[in-house]
Amino acid sequence: RQGTCIVTGASSGLGLATAKALAETGKWHIIMACRNFLKAERAAKSAGIAKENYTIMHLDLASLDSVRQFVDTFRRSGRPLDVLVCNAAVYLPTAKEPAFTAEGFELSVGTNHLGHFLLSRLLLEDMKKSDYPSKRLIIVGSITGNTNTLAGNVPPKANLGDLRGLSGGLNGLNRPAMIDDGAKAYKDSKVCNMLTMQEFHRRLHEETGIAFASLYPGCIATTGLFREHIPLFRLLFPPFQKYITKGFVSEDEAGKRLAQVVSDPSLTKSGVYWSWNKHSASFQNQLSQEASDAEKARKVWEISEKLVGLA
Ligand code: NDP
């Protein structure tokens, strides 16, 4: 049978390119989990994804109610769940004041981490029931959250600190940590994403057989992720990545990479953070010290459970 794969944030950039790459194989039905239905429909059409290969379902990760409603809607569809891709994200590098989710969590960590944390915890039950031979749960990471890289050393650097910001409910009162700066909040959210993937692996891989993975697909300098940045940055960033750092990757190529993590038979290992070398070959990359700290991963998991109402 066709596999069913949920991709969050499939209305643009990496998520859309991944949906397209998967649909083209004919082996997947993609649930495009998006906050803007019309935009998603237009995006799917203009990417040329065949109608029978996708379904759009509403999901706003900045609202935990919406996450729960999405899970209900998906369950009512009667489809099995074989692969979940947590891809959506916001990046607010020029924000002067923090913005907040419906529950009052800082918007970047609230959307990128907490929304996905609740979503993946709830949908794990559905994945357990699927008889698909190679079930996977993928959380998109980033080089910018890894301070063992050049890109991860551009200030402000990711640093979850002693988790005071997270355990304080990300409400802006418990500094330092996470919401002092929009760019840092994004990087911190990506550290949470990568820690969550590893904690899933430790807690649930053996019991469920699901492969948990994260990845850095390369710098996709042309996506909407940079929409909040100043115009000069948006103009210079793609050529800078293409010709100076040579880290640039097209949306199409990045989508193919993520699609590999979804379905390539050679990428089944659990607990891995995938990257690609300059010849576009995948390899298991090293995470920074903070992003691979098992004790921190456990704490982030436990605090997040409380914040999203699972504990
Ligand atoms: P885009 O901005 O193009 O895509 C982000 C997607 O997330 C959009 O579809 C957006 O929806 C969606 N989204 C944002 N907020 C919410 C929300 N509250 N609920 C539901 N969906 C939401 O950026 P990219 O494609 O670049 O980013 C995708 C992933 O790739 C992210 O996890 C990012 O961290 C990661 N990444 C990107 C890199 C890059 O260089 N671009 C490098 C490394 C990692 P809408 O269309 O409605 O705005």
Residues whose N, C-alpha, C, O or C-beta is under 5 A from the ligand:
A	BS01	NDP	G9 A10 S11 S12 G13 L14 G15 A33 C34 R35 N36 L59 D60 L61 A62 N87 A88 A89 V90 T111 V140 G141 S142 G218 C219 I220 A221 T223 G224 L225
